[in-house]
Amino acid sequence: MNRTILAVALMLLAATGPGASQALKLTYHAAPKPLPAGAFVEEWPRFLGIRDNATSKETKLLERWPEGGPSKVWELETGEGYSSPLFAEGKMIYFHRLNHSTLTGAGEEAIDCLDPNTGKRHWRVKYPAIYSDRYGFSPGPRSSPVIHKGRVYVTGVTGRFHCIDLKTGAILWKRDLGKDFNIPTYFFGYGPSPSPVWEDRIILNVGGREPGTGEGVCVAAFSIKDGSTLWEVKDTWGASYASPTITTLQGVECAVVAAAGESRPPHGGLLIIDVKSGKVYDRFPWRADKYESVLASSPLILSDQRIYLGDCYGVGGVVVEYDKNLKSKIVWKERWFGMHWMMPLQIDGHLYGFAGRNIPDTQFKCANVTTGKILWEEDMQWREGGRVNGLFRGSLLHADGRIFCLGEDGVLAELKISPDGAEILQKSRLFAARSSWTLPTLHKGLLYVSQNEHDLLTRVPPRIICYDFRGK
């Protein structure tokens, strides 16, 4: 075989991963049950839902599902990435990577607009993106878009920032943040999602670095009209993998940003910024003293004075309280209550979450939100078919007064939790795929689950599955 033919063969082999073909297979199974009379429904327009805390007020959900899980409505093969399916204004938005070359890192990031009920595509926006993950994880996007009033705001793994018309797919404006702000590659590429839209602006944890200084534009506000920069905050902390949010603290509307980019020595923490002016009210350091550490669990707003922030690499979880001048003090800290990427749920004065860095050292735990005292911890594992199964670093969804969990290898479970303990009420293996780290989303009684890697048993490629989650 001559060198030219060998080179062509290698290039073909390099493009055989998920999304190598843009003709991704859509399978429609069956129409869902009618939405129950009186059911309350709501949109899910960004990563953690409209409250930025993985909760939904949808009601009349499926009480019991079969052993194999709820009935499938449709499933769609996808490219690579960890982005959440999002829903607003009758549309579904999904962000993923296509045609990745393991040789060159070349590929395309694609934003697809789909019909939530059938999975059929209305439009696609795609653009080139060169990126390979240094640790061997998916080269797809880590962030999720934000849908707001007919527009989609999305940031990719190389820092491309787009504003897209939700109805037509027209690109309204775009920014190359990587070039504009000199953003490093960081551990896993650029990862934070945009904040919720606030009036005329959207906030990003940019994480830029000015050559030779270590400092750069850490956080910035951008005009939703044309993408122009409205204000900048310069800092050395960089960009984390957590999503910024906007809340009111002590009567002041603030951007809350967990900022922590790759650095030696490692540094980062929580920034409280005036959303109007960009003034930094408080800078609270909170990051493990380990080079290969990241902040990926988004800040959880507990009240108009308190915020929880978690780190799983050494310092653990902390609750910070802000005075009338928006200066912070530690209420409590707990080394063994730090989340990896999923924030805990706050329910009736307690926090519930999967604390720990890796599968062997992760347990489902309950902590008193006032004191930080850990009340219990459970492995959430069981033996089945001669092997140990579990939820491991699961993702939690609170809806209809119930707790649902997607385990990181494809088990869907409903949990009963209280300060007295945790119990699995029902569970089903939806698939057997690693890296099932994307929080399931709920919209109009349908549950959307992302399978981010090939199924280890069936070899079914990555896909989104829409389940009928409607009850009576």
C-alpha positions in Angstrom: 0.0 0.0 0.0 1.6 3.3 -1.0 1.7 6.3 1.4 -1.1 8.2 -0.3 -3.6 5.3 0.0 -2.4 4.6 3.6 -3.0 8.3 4.5 -6.5 8.2 3.1 -7.3 4.9 4.9 -6.1 6.4 8.2 -8.2 9.5 7.7 -11.3 7.3 7.1 -10.6 5.3 10.2 -10.2 8.5 12.2 -13.7 9.6 11.4 -15.6 6.5 12.5 -16.6 7.7 15.9 -20.0 9.0 17.0 -21.4 11.5 14.5 -19.1 10.4 11.7 -22.2 10.4 9.5 -24.5 13.4 9.5 -27.4 11.1 8.5 -28.1 10.3 12.2 -30.8 7.6 12.5 -34.2 8.7 14.0 -36.5 5.9 15.3 -40.1 6.7 16.2 -41.6 4.1 18.5 -45.1 5.3 19.6 -47.1 8.3 20.4 -47.1 9.1 24.2 -50.3 9.0 26.3 -52.3 12.2 26.2 -51.2 14.8 28.8 -53.3 14.2 31.9 -56.1 16.7 32.6 -54.9 19.4 34.9 -51.2 18.5 34.6 -48.9 21.4 35.2 -46.1 21.8 32.6 -43.2 24.2 32.2 -40.3 24.8 29.9 -36.7 23.7 30.4 -34.7 26.4 28.6 -31.3 26.0 30.2 -29.0 23.5 31.8 -30.5 23.2 35.3 -34.0 24.3 34.4 -35.7 27.7 35.0 -34.8 27.8 38.7 -31.1 26.8 38.0 -31.4 24.0 40.6 -32.5 20.9 38.8 -36.1 21.2 39.9 -39.4 21.1 37.9 -42.9 21.8 38.9 -44.4 19.5 36.3 -47.1 17.3 37.8 -49.0 14.0 37.1 -45.9 12.0 36.1 -45.8 8.3 35.6 -46.2 6.4 38.9 -44.7 3.0 38.1 -42.7 2.1 35.0 -42.0 -1.4 33.6 -38.8 -3.3 34.4 -37.2 -2.1 31.2 -38.1 1.5 31.9 -40.8 3.9 30.7 -42.0 3.4 27.1 -39.9 5.0 24.4 -41.5 7.7 22.2 -38.5 8.2 19.9 -34.7 8.0 19.9 -32.2 9.8 17.8 -28.5 9.0 17.2 -26.3 11.9 18.1 -22.7 13.1 17.9 -20.4 13.5 20.9 -20.7 15.8 23.9 -22.3 16.2 27.3 -24.9 19.0 26.5 -28.5 18.8 27.9 -31.6 18.7 25.6 -33.4 22.0 26.1 -37.0 23.1 25.5 -38.8 26.4 24.9 -41.4 27.8 22.7 -42.4 24.4 21.2 -38.8 23.6 20.1 -36.1 21.3 21.3 -32.4 22.4 21.1 -29.5 19.9 21.2 -25.8 20.8 20.9 -23.2 18.1 19.9 -20.1 17.4 17.8 -20.0 15.7 14.5 -17.3 14.2 12.2 -14.5 14.2 14.8 -11.0 13.2 13.5 -8.9 11.5 16.1 -5.8 12.3 14.0 -6.3 16.0 13.6 -8.9 17.0 16.1 -11.0 18.5 13.3 -14.7 18.3 13.4 -17.9 20.3 13.6 -20.1 21.6 16.4 -23.8 21.4 15.5 -26.8 23.1 17.1 -30.0 21.1 16.1 -33.5 22.3 16.5 -35.9 19.4 16.8 -39.6 18.7 17.3 -39.9 17.6 20.9 -42.7 15.1 20.1 -41.1 13.3 17.2 -37.4 14.1 17.1 -37.6 15.4 13.5 -35.1 18.2 12.7 -36.3 21.7 11.8 -32.8 23.2 11.2 -29.1 22.7 11.9 -26.3 25.3 12.4 -22.8 23.9 12.3 -19.3 25.3 12.2 -15.7 23.9 12.2 -14.1 23.2 15.6 -10.7 21.7 16.1 -10.3 20.1 19.5 -9.1 16.8 21.1 -9.4 16.0 24.8 -6.0 15.5 26.4 -7.5 13.0 28.8 -9.3 10.9 26.2 -12.8 12.1 27.0 -15.4 13.2 24.4 -14.3 16.1 22.2 -17.9 17.4 22.1 -19.3 20.4 23.9 -19.4 20.5 27.7 -21.8 23.4 28.0 -25.5 23.7 27.3 -27.2 26.5 25.4 -29.7 29.0 26.8 -33.0 29.7 25.1 -34.6 33.1 25.7 -37.4 34.9 23.8 -36.9 33.4 20.4 -33.1 33.2 20.6 -30.5 30.5 21.4 -27.2 31.4 23.0 -24.5 28.8 22.8 -20.8 28.5 23.6 -18.7 25.7 22.2 -15.6 23.8 23.4 -13.2 26.1 21.6 -15.0 29.3 22.8 -17.2 30.0 19.8 -20.2 32.1 21.0 -23.3 32.2 18.8 -26.7 33.8 19.0 -29.2 32.0 16.7 -32.8 32.7 15.8 -34.9 29.9 17.3 -37.5 29.9 14.6 -35.3 29.9 11.5 -31.8 28.9 12.6 -30.3 32.2 11.2 -27.1 33.3 13.0 -27.9 36.7 14.4 -24.3 37.4 15.7 -21.3 35.5 16.8 -18.0 36.0 18.7 -14.8 34.0 18.8 -14.1 34.3 22.5 -10.9 32.2 22.2 -9.3 34.7 19.9 -10.9 37.8 21.4 -9.9 37.0 25.0 -7.0 34.6 24.5 -8.7 31.7 26.3 -6.4 28.7 27.0 -7.4 25.2 26.2 -7.7 24.4 29.9 -8.1 20.7 31.1 -11.1 19.8 29.0 -11.5 22.8 26.6 -13.9 25.6 27.2 -16.9 24.4 29.3 -19.1 26.8 31.2 -22.6 27.4 30.0 -23.9 31.0 29.6 -25.9 32.5 32.5 -29.6 33.1 32.3 -30.4 36.3 30.2 -30.8 39.4 32.4 -32.6 42.3 30.7 -30.3 43.2 27.8 -27.3 41.0 28.7 -25.9 37.6 29.2 -22.9 36.7 31.5 -20.1 34.4 30.6 -17.2 33.0 32.7 -14.7 33.9 29.9 -11.5 32.8 31.5 -9.1 34.8 29.2 -5.4 35.2 29.8 -3.2 38.1 28.8 0.2 36.9 27.6 2.9 37.0 30.3 0.6 38.2 33.1 -1.6 35.2 34.1 -4.5 37.7 34.4 -7.2 38.3 31.8 -10.9 38.9 31.3 -12.4 36.3 33.8 -16.0 37.3 33.5 -17.8 39.5 31.0 -21.3 40.7 30.1 -22.4 40.7 26.5 -25.3 42.5 24.8 -28.0 40.1 23.6 -28.6 42.6 20.8 -25.3 42.3 19.0 -22.8 40.5 21.2 -20.8 43.5 22.1 -19.0 43.6 25.4 -20.8 45.6 28.1 -18.4 45.1 31.0 -15.4 43.0 31.9 -13.9 41.7 35.2 -10.2 40.9 35.1 -8.9 38.2 37.4 -6.4 35.4 37.5 -9.0 32.8 38.4 -10.0 31.8 34.8 -12.9 29.7 33.7 -14.4 26.8 35.6 -16.7 24.1 34.3 -19.6 25.4 36.4 -22.4 27.5 35.1 -22.9 31.1 36.2 -26.2 32.1 37.6 -28.0 35.4 38.4 -29.7 36.0 41.7 -30.7 38.7 44.3 -28.4 38.9 47.3 -29.3 41.4 50.0 -31.6 43.2 47.5 -28.8 43.5 44.8 -29.0 41.6 41.5 -25.8 39.8 41.2 -24.0 37.4 38.8 -22.7 34.4 40.8 -19.7 32.8 39.1 -17.5 29.9 40.2 -14.3 30.8 38.5 -11.3 28.3 38.5 -9.2 27.7 35.4 -6.2 25.5 35.0 -3.3 27.1 36.9 -0.1 26.4 38.9 -0.6 26.8 41.8 -4.3 26.0 41.5 -6.6 28.9 42.5 -10.2 29.9 42.1 -13.4 30.4 43.9 -16.7 32.3 44.0 -17.2 35.8 42.5 -20.2 38.0 43.3 -20.5 40.7 40.7 -23.0 43.5 40.2 -24.9 42.4 37.0 -25.4 46.0 35.9 -22.0 47.5 36.3 -19.5 44.6 36.6 -18.4 45.7 40.1 -16.9 42.8 42.1 -18.5 42.8 45.5 -16.8 39.7 46.9 -14.0 37.2 45.9 -14.2 34.0 48.0 -11.3 31.6 47.4 -12.4 27.9 47.3 -10.5 25.3 45.5 -8.5 22.2 46.3 -4.7 22.5 46.4 -4.2 20.0 43.5 -3.1 21.0 40.0 -5.6 18.7 38.2 -8.6 20.0 40.1 -11.7 21.7 38.6 -14.8 23.4 39.8 -17.7 21.8 37.9 -20.6 21.8 40.3 -22.6 25.0 39.8 -23.2 27.3 42.8 -26.5 26.5 44.5 -28.5 29.5 45.7 -29.9 28.6 49.2 -31.5 32.0 50.0 -31.0 35.7 49.4 -28.0 35.5 51.8 -26.5 32.1 51.4 -24.8 30.0 48.7 -23.5 26.5 48.6 -20.3 25.7 46.6 -18.8 22.3 46.2 -15.4 20.9 45.3 -14.6 17.1 45.3 -10.8 17.3 45.0 -10.0 18.2 48.6 -11.7 21.1 50.3 -15.2 19.8 50.0 -18.4 21.8 50.3 -19.0 25.2 51.9 -21.9 27.4 52.7 -21.1 31.1 52.4 -23.3 33.9 53.9 -23.3 37.5 52.6 -23.8 40.6 54.7 -25.5 43.9 53.6 -22.2 44.9 51.9 -22.1 41.6 50.1 -19.0 40.5 51.9 -18.7 36.8 52.6 -18.2 34.7 55.7 -18.2 30.9 56.0 -21.2 29.4 57.7 -19.9 25.9 57.6 -17.5 23.8 55.6 -17.4 20.0 55.2 -14.5 18.2 53.6 -16.7 15.1 52.8 -19.7 17.0 51.2 -18.2 18.2 47.9 -19.9 17.3 44.6 -18.0 16.5 41.3 -20.3 18.1 38.8 -23.9 17.7 39.9 -25.1 20.2 42.5 -27.0 18.9 45.5 -30.8 19.2 45.9 -32.1 21.4 48.8 -35.2 20.0 50.3 -36.8 20.9 53.6 -33.7 22.2 55.3 -31.4 19.5 54.0 -29.0 19.0 51.1 -28.8 15.7 49.2 -26.1 14.8 46.7 -23.5 12.3 45.4 -20.4 13.5 47.2 -16.9 12.4 46.1 -14.5 12.5 43.2 -14.5 9.0 41.7 -16.8 6.0 41.7 -15.0 4.1 44.5 -15.1 7.1 46.9 -18.6 8.5 46.0 -21.6 8.1 48.3 -25.1 9.5 48.3 -25.2 11.8 51.4 -27.6 14.1 53.4 -26.3 17.2 55.2 -28.1 19.6 57.4 -28.2 22.9 55.4 -27.8 25.0 58.5 -24.9 23.2 60.2 -23.3 21.1 57.4 -23.5 18.0 59.6 -23.7 14.8 57.5 -26.6 12.8 58.7 -26.1 9.7 56.6 -24.3 8.2 53.6 -25.3 5.4 51.3 -23.4 3.6 48.6 -26.6 3.1 46.5 -25.2 -0.2 45.0 -26.6 -3.6 44.5 -25.6 -7.0 43.0 -27.2 -8.1 39.8 -26.2 -10.8 37.4 -23.0 -11.5 39.4 -21.7 -7.9 39.3 -22.0 -4.8 41.3 -24.3 -2.2 40.0 -25.0 1.3 41.3 -25.9 4.9 40.7 -22.3 6.0 41.5 -22.0 9.8 40.6 -25.7 10.1 39.8 -27.6 13.2 38.5 -30.7 14.2 40.5 -33.9 15.6 39.2 -36.6 16.9 41.6 -40.1 16.9 40.0 -43.7 16.4 41.1 -42.5 16.1 44.7 -40.4 13.1 43.7 -36.7 12.4 43.3 -35.4 10.8 40.1 -31.8 9.8 39.4 -29.8 8.8 36.4 -26.8 6.8 37.4 -23.6 7.4 35.4 -23.8 4.1 33.5 -27.5 4.2 32.5 -29.7 3.2 35.4 -32.8 5.3 36.0 -34.1 5.2 39.6 -36.7 6.9 41.7 -35.5 7.5 45.3 -37.3 8.1 48.6 -35.1 10.4 50.7 -35.4 12.1 54.1 -33.1 13.0 56.9 -33.5 9.4 58.1 -32.1 7.7 55.0 -32.5 6.8 51.3 -34.3 4.1 49.5 -34.6 3.0 45.9 -38.3 2.8 45.1 -37.9 1.6 41.5 -35.1 1.3 39.0 -34.5 0.2 35.4 -31.4 0.0 33.3 -32.1 2.1 30.2 -28.7 1.3 28.6 -25.2 0.3 29.6 -23.0 3.2 28.7 -20.3 5.0 30.6 -20.2 8.8 31.0 -23.9 9.2 31.4 -23.3 12.5 33.1 -26.0 14.6 31.5 -28.9 15.6 33.7 -32.2 14.2 32.2 -34.7 16.9 31.3 -38.4 17.0 31.7 -40.9 18.8 29.4 -44.6 18.3 29.1 -44.6 14.9 30.8 -41.8 13.5 28.5 -38.4 12.6 29.9 -35.3 13.1 27.7 -32.2 11.1 28.6 -28.8 11.4 26.9 -26.7 8.3 26.3 -23.3 9.9 25.8 -21.3 6.8 24.7 -21.8 3.5 22.9 -23.9 0.9 24.8 -21.3 -1.6 26.1 -23.8 -4.5 25.6 -25.6 -3.7 22.4 -23.1 -1.3 20.7 -26.0 1.1 20.1 -24.3 4.5 19.4 -24.8 7.7 21.5 -28.4 8.9 21.3 -31.1 11.0 22.9 -34.1 8.9 24.1 -37.5 10.4 24.7 -39.6 8.5 27.2 -43.3 8.7 27.9 -43.3 9.9 31.6 -47.0 10.9 31.7 -49.1 9.6 34.4 -52.9 9.7 35.0 
